[in-house]
Amino acid sequence: MVRLLAVASLLAVLASLGLLRSAGGATTRGSSSPTVEPTHHTQADAEAAGRAAGRNEANVVAGPQAAASTNGGFVTYRVYATQYKPNTDGSVEVAVPDKCAKFAARGDSKTLQSFNCAPGYALGLDYRVVVTRDNGASATIAVNDVGPWNIDDNYWDPASGPRPRRMFTDLPQGTPESQAAFSNGYNTQPNCENVDTTPSGHSGGADQFGRCVLNPSGIDLSFAAAGQLNMAGSEWVTVSFLWEPLASAAPAVVRGSMWYFRSTLSGGAADFNFPYGASGDVAVLCDWDGNGTRTPGVYRNGVFYLRNSVTPGGADTVFPYGNPGDTPVCGDWNGDHTETVGVVRNGVLFLRNSNTAGGADVAFAYGDPGDLPVVGDWDGNGTTTVGVVRNGVWFLHNANTAAGADLTFPYGNAGDVPVAGDWNGNGRWTPGVFRGGAWFLRNANSAGGADASFRFGDSGDRPRVWH
């Protein structure tokens, strides 16, 4: 019994010093509440990675890789990658400095709740990253740990949204705190700690634990994951976060010929506004050029006038399609990551796969004349499909064909203006309604109360959704 008590006392001391690491990467630091440690690196290894980093690099992806990442449709940044020995030898995994992403990836809802992670960390999201080297080698790797420096720096996220950045929100989106600390002295501490938590005796840019940041790493690859990419050591790479689609929706309204845009799903004044088109035009918002941003267009007497930027100016593309009186729609009908035009005429859809004049690529009947058309990626498969709203009931189809609805449910009231978008960033479009200047949004394709509601615009405005 004495020996067992001695062992227990030793374990308690190790835990209080933060030296007892569980197989899941958790420690206890003098408390019954679990904390999470970043992936482990020795002082020498961390310093060597810092010497190999070279000059500080921009996080915004440029050149050919920018087009590739945009077409992928996910948040993508250029960051420095280091390597670590995982808890399970040979495991192909990565660590990112976000404890909430780690435990969501592991399906650990209990720990998510204990850390008060945002509701946006759903267990069903795709918690993998695409890591691409400058030589073009690429691999898709699952998140399974947290690190290398911080555990609350989801730097790829904005300060608002379903998974808001929790710390260091004064840094630009996409810039890891470790990079800012290493390269620019961000969060300088007068006596930052060594990797083993002993005092360094000098000042320096520190991580959230007060440790001197010795390299700018924003992602950690297990040795086996790095081996898949033939990475010999640490290097700058391009990372796409597959649980962070670029298509996160935000509201817009059109009043006369003036467009008003919000950058977040919240009430308030417009973040920016500009004129485009003429009063009486039918306004449409689409990603006409596949660059990941929805930009304005108008439909006037059977002719589309499309802009490739969210600014005033003349149309970048003009072409006739459909007939005067048709209702314009747009979407990625064929899954090629470019949104193109279509029109609805008496309950029949005529869809084009390019933003040019010509005959319909697909034509089929869906709904009845007088229904309000809605389109969206209802099942998250990357292709936009059709739906209609009839007296407050939604009839959604998962294929662009004439057939019965795959989903039917009531949402909103007769007379509401239906809108649809990916409100919570999970890759699936869900319903919303616009009623007298107020937005009522649902996060599921089912009946129920609004998950979010706010006021933006005035009664009589034409609501639109941009991404």
C-alpha positions as CSV (number, residue, x, y, z in Angstrom):
1,M,0.0,0.0,0.0
2,V,2.8,2.4,0.8
3,R,4.4,1.7,-2.5
4,L,1.2,2.3,-4.4
5,L,0.8,5.7,-2.5
6,A,4.3,6.6,-3.5
7,V,3.7,5.9,-7.2
8,A,0.5,7.9,-7.0
9,S,2.3,10.8,-5.4
10,L,5.0,10.7,-8.2
11,L,2.3,10.7,-10.9
12,A,0.6,13.6,-9.3
13,V,3.9,15.6,-9.2
14,L,4.6,14.8,-12.9
15,A,1.1,15.8,-13.8
16,S,1.4,19.1,-11.9
17,L,4.5,19.9,-13.8
18,G,2.8,19.2,-17.1
19,L,5.1,16.2,-17.8
20,L,2.6,13.4,-17.9
21,R,1.2,13.1,-21.4
22,S,-1.6,10.7,-22.2
23,A,-1.9,8.8,-25.5
24,G,-4.4,11.4,-26.7
25,G,-2.1,14.3,-26.0
26,A,-3.8,15.5,-22.8
27,T,-2.1,16.4,-19.6
28,T,-3.3,17.7,-16.2
29,R,-1.5,20.7,-14.9
30,G,-2.3,20.8,-11.1
31,S,-6.1,20.6,-11.9
32,S,-8.7,18.0,-12.4
33,S,-9.6,19.6,-15.7
34,P,-7.7,18.3,-18.7
35,T,-5.5,20.5,-20.8
36,V,-4.0,19.8,-24.2
37,E,-0.4,20.0,-25.0
38,P,1.0,20.8,-28.5
39,T,2.9,18.1,-30.3
40,H,6.3,17.6,-28.8
41,H,9.6,18.9,-30.2
42,T,13.0,19.1,-28.6
43,Q,14.7,22.5,-28.2
44,A,17.4,21.5,-30.7
45,D,14.9,20.3,-33.3
46,A,12.8,23.4,-33.0
47,E,15.8,25.6,-33.4
48,A,17.0,23.7,-36.4
49,A,13.6,24.2,-38.1
50,G,13.9,27.9,-37.4
51,R,17.3,28.1,-39.1
52,A,15.9,26.2,-42.1
53,A,12.8,28.5,-42.5
54,G,14.7,31.2,-44.4
55,R,13.0,34.4,-45.1
56,N,9.5,35.1,-43.9
57,E,6.9,34.3,-46.6
58,A,3.4,35.7,-47.4
59,N,0.5,33.5,-46.3
60,V,-1.7,34.5,-49.2
61,V,-1.4,31.9,-51.9
62,A,-0.1,33.3,-55.2
63,G,0.8,32.1,-58.7
64,P,-0.5,28.8,-60.2
65,Q,-1.3,27.3,-56.7
66,A,-3.8,30.1,-56.1
67,A,-5.9,29.0,-59.1
68,A,-5.7,25.3,-57.9
69,S,-6.7,26.2,-54.3
70,T,-9.6,28.4,-55.5
71,N,-11.0,25.8,-57.7
72,G,-10.9,23.4,-54.8
73,G,-13.3,25.7,-53.0
74,F,-11.6,25.6,-49.6
75,V,-9.7,28.1,-47.4
76,T,-6.1,27.8,-48.4
77,Y,-2.9,29.4,-47.0
78,R,0.8,29.1,-47.3
79,V,2.5,28.2,-44.0
80,Y,5.7,26.6,-42.6
81,A,5.5,22.9,-41.9
82,T,7.5,20.9,-39.3
83,Q,7.5,17.2,-38.5
84,Y,6.7,15.2,-35.3
85,K,6.6,11.7,-33.9
86,P,2.9,10.9,-33.3
87,N,1.6,9.0,-30.3
88,T,1.0,6.0,-32.6
89,D,4.2,5.1,-34.6
90,G,3.6,5.1,-38.3
91,S,0.3,7.1,-38.1
92,V,-0.3,9.3,-41.1
93,E,-1.7,12.5,-39.6
94,V,-1.2,16.2,-39.1
95,A,-1.5,18.5,-36.1
96,V,-3.0,21.9,-36.4
97,P,-3.0,24.5,-33.6
98,D,-6.7,24.2,-32.8
99,K,-7.8,21.8,-30.0
100,C,-11.4,22.1,-31.1
101,A,-10.5,20.8,-34.6
102,K,-8.5,17.9,-33.1
103,F,-11.3,16.6,-30.9
104,A,-14.0,17.2,-33.5
105,A,-11.9,15.2,-35.9
106,R,-11.7,12.4,-33.3
107,G,-15.4,12.5,-32.8
108,D,-15.0,13.4,-29.1
109,S,-18.1,15.4,-28.4
110,K,-17.6,15.2,-24.6
111,T,-14.2,17.0,-24.8
112,L,-15.6,19.5,-27.3
113,Q,-18.2,20.5,-24.8
114,S,-15.7,20.7,-21.9
115,F,-13.6,23.2,-23.9
116,N,-16.7,25.2,-24.9
117,C,-15.9,24.8,-28.6
118,A,-18.1,26.7,-31.0
119,P,-21.2,24.9,-32.3
120,G,-19.6,25.1,-35.8
121,Y,-17.2,22.2,-34.8
122,A,-19.7,19.6,-36.0
123,L,-18.5,16.0,-35.8
124,G,-19.5,15.3,-39.4
125,L,-17.2,17.8,-41.1
126,D,-14.2,16.7,-43.2
127,Y,-11.3,17.4,-40.8
128,R,-8.5,16.8,-43.3
129,V,-6.0,19.1,-45.0
130,V,-4.5,19.0,-48.5
131,V,-0.8,19.7,-48.2
132,T,1.0,20.7,-51.4
133,R,4.7,21.2,-51.8
134,D,6.2,23.7,-54.3
135,N,7.2,20.8,-56.6
136,G,3.5,19.9,-57.0
137,A,3.5,16.8,-54.7
138,S,0.2,16.7,-52.7
139,A,-1.4,14.6,-50.1
140,T,-4.7,14.7,-48.2
141,I,-4.1,14.0,-44.5
142,A,-6.4,13.7,-41.5
143,V,-6.1,15.9,-38.5
144,N,-5.4,13.9,-35.3
145,D,-3.4,16.1,-33.0
146,V,-2.8,19.7,-32.0
147,G,0.3,21.9,-32.4
148,P,3.0,22.7,-33.0
149,W,3.0,25.8,-30.8
150,N,-0.5,26.9,-29.9
151,I,-3.7,25.0,-29.3
152,D,-6.2,27.9,-29.7
153,D,-4.9,29.6,-32.9
154,N,-7.3,28.6,-35.7
155,Y,-5.5,31.2,-37.8
156,W,-7.3,30.1,-41.0
157,D,-10.7,31.4,-39.7
158,P,-12.0,34.9,-39.5
159,A,-12.9,36.5,-36.2
160,S,-16.6,35.8,-37.0
161,G,-18.3,32.8,-38.5
162,P,-19.2,29.3,-37.4
163,R,-15.7,28.7,-36.0
164,P,-14.4,32.1,-35.1
165,R,-10.7,32.6,-34.4
166,R,-10.4,32.4,-30.7
167,M,-7.0,34.1,-30.0
168,F,-4.7,36.6,-31.7
169,T,-7.6,38.2,-33.6
170,D,-5.5,41.3,-34.4
171,L,-3.4,39.2,-36.8
172,P,-4.4,38.9,-40.4
173,Q,-6.5,35.9,-41.2
174,G,-4.2,33.1,-42.5
175,T,-1.1,34.2,-40.4
176,P,-0.2,31.8,-37.6
177,E,0.7,33.4,-34.3
178,S,3.9,31.3,-34.3
179,Q,5.0,32.9,-37.6
180,A,4.3,36.4,-36.3
181,A,6.1,35.7,-33.1
182,F,9.1,34.2,-34.8
183,S,9.4,36.7,-37.6
184,N,8.1,39.9,-36.1
185,G,8.4,39.6,-32.4
186,Y,4.6,39.3,-31.9
187,N,3.6,38.6,-28.2
188,T,7.1,39.3,-26.9
189,Q,7.6,38.1,-23.4
190,P,10.5,39.5,-21.2
191,N,11.6,36.0,-20.1
192,C,10.0,33.5,-22.4
193,E,10.4,29.8,-21.6
194,N,12.3,27.1,-23.4
195,V,10.5,24.2,-25.0
196,D,10.8,22.3,-21.7
197,T,9.2,25.2,-19.8
198,T,12.5,26.3,-18.1
199,P,13.2,30.0,-18.2
200,S,15.2,31.1,-21.2
201,G,16.7,34.2,-19.6
202,H,15.9,36.4,-22.6
203,S,12.9,38.1,-24.2
204,G,11.3,36.8,-27.4
205,G,8.1,36.3,-29.3
206,A,6.1,33.7,-27.4
207,D,3.3,31.2,-27.9
208,Q,0.1,31.2,-25.8
209,F,2.0,29.2,-23.1
210,G,4.8,31.8,-22.9
211,R,7.4,29.6,-24.6
212,C,9.9,31.3,-26.9
213,V,8.8,30.5,-30.5
214,L,11.8,29.0,-32.3
215,N,10.3,28.6,-35.8
216,P,7.3,29.9,-37.7
217,S,5.5,26.5,-38.1
218,G,1.8,26.6,-38.6
219,I,1.2,22.9,-39.2
220,D,2.9,19.7,-38.0
221,L,3.2,16.6,-40.1
222,S,3.8,13.2,-38.7
223,F,6.9,11.5,-40.0
224,A,4.8,9.0,-42.1
225,A,2.7,11.9,-43.5
226,A,5.8,13.8,-44.5
227,G,7.2,10.6,-46.0
228,Q,4.2,10.4,-48.4
229,L,5.3,13.8,-49.7
230,N,9.0,12.9,-49.7
231,M,9.7,15.8,-47.4
232,A,13.2,15.6,-45.9
233,G,12.6,18.3,-43.3
234,S,10.7,21.4,-42.6
235,E,9.6,23.6,-45.4
236,W,6.9,26.1,-46.6
237,V,3.8,24.4,-48.0
238,T,0.3,25.3,-49.2
239,V,-2.5,24.0,-47.0
240,S,-6.2,23.7,-47.8
241,F,-8.5,23.1,-44.8
242,L,-11.3,20.8,-46.1
243,W,-13.7,21.6,-43.2
244,E,-13.5,25.3,-44.2
245,P,-15.3,25.8,-47.6
246,L,-14.9,29.2,-49.3
247,A,-18.6,29.2,-49.9
248,S,-19.7,30.6,-46.5
249,A,-22.8,32.6,-47.1
250,A,-23.5,36.2,-46.3
251,P,-26.5,38.5,-47.0
252,A,-27.0,41.1,-49.6
253,V,-29.9,43.3,-50.7
254,V,-30.6,45.2,-53.8
255,R,-32.6,48.4,-53.7
256,G,-33.4,50.0,-57.0
257,S,-30.0,49.8,-58.7
258,M,-27.9,49.9,-55.5
259,W,-26.3,46.8,-54.0
260,Y,-25.7,46.5,-50.2
261,F,-23.4,43.7,-48.9
262,R,-22.8,42.3,-45.4
263,S,-19.6,40.3,-44.7
264,T,-21.2,38.3,-41.8
265,L,-24.5,36.8,-40.9
266,S,-25.5,39.5,-38.6
267,G,-27.6,42.7,-38.5
268,G,-26.0,46.1,-39.0
269,A,-25.2,48.5,-41.7
270,A,-23.8,47.3,-45.0
271,D,-20.0,46.7,-45.1
272,F,-19.9,48.1,-48.6
273,N,-22.3,49.2,-51.3
274,F,-22.2,50.2,-55.0
275,P,-24.6,50.8,-57.9
276,Y,-24.9,48.1,-60.6
277,G,-27.5,47.8,-63.3
278,A,-30.7,49.8,-63.5
279,S,-33.9,49.9,-61.4
280,G,-36.2,47.2,-62.6
281,D,-33.4,44.7,-63.6
282,V,-33.6,41.3,-62.0
283,A,-30.5,41.0,-59.8
284,V,-28.5,37.8,-59.7
285,L,-25.3,36.9,-57.7
286,C,-23.0,34.1,-59.0
287,D,-19.4,33.0,-59.2
288,W,-19.2,33.7,-62.9
289,D,-15.5,33.2,-63.3
290,G,-14.8,30.4,-60.8
291,N,-12.6,32.6,-58.5
292,G,-14.5,31.6,-55.3
293,T,-16.5,34.9,-54.9
294,R,-20.0,35.6,-56.0
295,T,-20.3,38.8,-58.0
296,P,-23.3,40.7,-59.3
297,G,-25.2,40.4,-62.5
298,V,-28.5,41.6,-63.8
299,Y,-31.0,40.1,-66.2
300,R,-32.7,42.7,-68.5
301,N,-35.1,41.7,-71.3
302,G,-33.5,38.4,-71.9
303,V,-29.9,39.5,-71.7
304,F,-27.4,38.8,-68.9
305,Y,-24.9,41.5,-67.8
306,L,-22.3,40.0,-65.5
307,R,-19.5,41.5,-63.3
308,N,-16.4,39.7,-62.2
309,S,-15.8,41.9,-59.1
310,V,-17.8,43.3,-56.2
311,T,-17.3,46.9,-57.4
312,P,-19.2,49.3,-59.7
313,G,-18.4,49.3,-63.4
314,G,-19.4,48.0,-66.7
315,A,-20.3,44.4,-67.4
316,D,-17.4,42.0,-68.0
317,T,-19.7,39.6,-69.9
318,V,-22.9,40.3,-71.9
319,F,-24.9,37.7,-73.7
320,P,-28.6,36.9,-74.4
321,Y,-30.2,33.8,-72.8
322,G,-33.8,33.0,-72.4
323,N,-36.7,35.3,-73.0
324,P,-38.0,38.5,-71.5
325,G,-40.1,37.6,-68.5
326,D,-38.1,34.5,-67.6
327,T,-36.8,34.2,-64.0
328,P,-33.0,33.9,-63.9
329,V,-31.2,31.4,-61.7
330,C,-27.5,30.4,-61.4
331,G,-25.5,27.6,-59.9
332,D,-22.8,25.0,-60.5
333,W,-25.1,22.6,-62.4
334,N,-22.4,20.2,-63.5
335,G,-19.9,20.2,-60.6
336,D,-17.1,22.0,-62.4
337,H,-16.7,24.7,-59.7
338,T,-18.1,27.5,-62.0
339,E,-21.6,28.9,-61.6
340,T,-23.5,29.4,-64.8
341,V,-26.9,30.7,-65.8
342,G,-30.3,29.3,-66.2
343,V,-33.8,30.5,-66.5
344,V,-37.2,29.3,-65.3
345,R,-40.2,29.5,-67.6
346,N,-43.6,28.3,-66.5
347,G,-42.2,25.6,-64.3
348,V,-39.5,24.5,-66.7
349,L,-35.7,25.0,-66.1
350,F,-33.3,25.7,-69.0
351,L,-29.7,25.4,-67.7
352,R,-26.5,26.4,-69.4
353,N,-23.0,24.9,-68.5
354,S,-21.2,28.1,-69.7
355,N,-21.8,31.8,-69.4
356,T,-22.4,32.3,-73.1
357,A,-25.4,32.5,-75.5
358,G,-26.7,29.2,-76.8
359,G,-29.2,26.6,-76.3
360,A,-29.9,24.9,-72.9
361,D,-27.5,22.1,-71.9
362,V,-30.2,20.7,-69.7
363,A,-34.0,21.3,-69.8
364,F,-36.6,19.8,-67.5
365,A,-39.8,20.5,-65.7
366,Y,-39.7,21.0,-61.9
367,G,-42.5,22.5,-59.8
368,D,-45.5,24.3,-61.1
369,P,-46.0,27.7,-62.7
370,G,-46.2,30.3,-59.9
371,D,-43.8,28.4,-57.6
372,L,-40.9,30.4,-56.3
373,P,-37.6,28.8,-57.6
374,V,-34.7,28.2,-55.2
375,V,-31.4,26.5,-56.0
376,G,-28.6,25.2,-53.8
377,D,-26.3,22.3,-53.0
378,W,-28.8,20.6,-50.7
379,D,-26.8,17.4,-50.1
380,G,-23.2,18.9,-50.1
381,N,-22.0,16.9,-53.1
382,G,-20.6,20.0,-54.9
383,T,-23.4,20.3,-57.5
384,T,-26.2,22.9,-57.4
385,T,-29.7,21.4,-57.8
386,V,-33.2,22.8,-57.9
387,G,-36.0,23.4,-55.5
388,V,-39.3,25.3,-55.3
389,V,-41.2,27.0,-52.5
390,R,-45.0,26.8,-52.6
391,N,-47.0,28.6,-49.9
392,G,-44.3,28.2,-47.3
393,V,-43.4,24.6,-48.2
394,W,-40.0,23.7,-49.7
395,F,-39.7,20.9,-52.3
396,L,-36.0,20.2,-52.9
397,H,-34.4,17.8,-55.5
398,N,-30.9,16.4,-55.3
399,A,-30.6,16.0,-59.1
400,N,-31.2,18.3,-62.0
401,T,-33.9,16.1,-63.5
402,A,-37.7,16.0,-63.6
403,A,-38.8,14.0,-60.6
404,G,-40.4,14.2,-57.3
405,A,-38.9,16.1,-54.4
406,D,-36.2,14.3,-52.4
407,L,-37.1,16.6,-49.4
408,T,-40.3,18.3,-48.5
409,F,-40.8,20.4,-45.4
410,P,-42.5,23.7,-44.3
411,Y,-40.3,26.7,-43.5
412,G,-41.4,30.3,-43.4
413,N,-44.8,31.7,-44.3
414,A,-46.6,32.2,-47.6
415,G,-45.5,35.6,-48.9
416,D,-41.9,35.3,-47.5
417,V,-39.1,35.6,-50.0
418,P,-37.1,32.4,-50.0
419,V,-33.3,32.5,-49.9
420,A,-30.8,29.6,-49.5
421,G,-27.1,29.4,-48.6
422,D,-24.4,27.5,-46.7
423,W,-25.1,29.5,-43.4
424,N,-22.9,27.4,-41.1
425,G,-20.0,26.5,-43.4
426,N,-20.7,22.7,-43.5
427,G,-20.9,22.5,-47.2
428,R,-24.7,22.1,-47.4
429,W,-27.1,24.8,-48.5
430,T,-30.2,25.2,-46.3
431,P,-33.3,27.4,-46.3
432,G,-33.9,30.9,-45.2
433,V,-36.6,33.5,-45.6
434,F,-36.6,37.3,-45.9
435,R,-39.6,39.0,-44.3
436,G,-39.9,42.7,-44.1
437,G,-36.2,43.4,-43.8
438,A,-35.5,40.5,-41.5
439,W,-33.6,37.3,-42.3
440,F,-34.6,33.9,-40.7
441,L,-32.1,31.2,-41.4
442,R,-32.1,27.4,-40.8
443,N,-29.0,25.2,-40.5
444,A,-30.8,22.0,-41.6
445,N,-33.1,21.1,-44.5
446,S,-36.0,20.4,-42.2
447,A,-38.9,22.1,-40.5
448,G,-38.2,24.0,-37.3
449,G,-37.5,27.4,-35.9
450,A,-34.8,29.7,-37.2
451,D,-31.2,29.0,-36.1
452,A,-30.2,32.6,-36.8
453,S,-32.3,35.7,-37.3
454,F,-31.2,39.3,-37.8
455,R,-32.3,42.5,-39.6
456,F,-30.5,43.6,-42.7
457,G,-32.2,45.7,-45.4
458,D,-35.7,47.2,-45.7
459,S,-39.1,45.9,-46.6
460,G,-39.3,45.8,-50.3
461,D,-35.6,45.1,-50.9
462,R,-34.6,42.1,-53.0
463,P,-32.6,39.7,-50.9
464,R,-29.6,37.9,-52.4
465,V,-26.9,35.6,-51.0
466,W,-23.2,36.0,-51.7
467,H,-20.2,33.7,-50.8
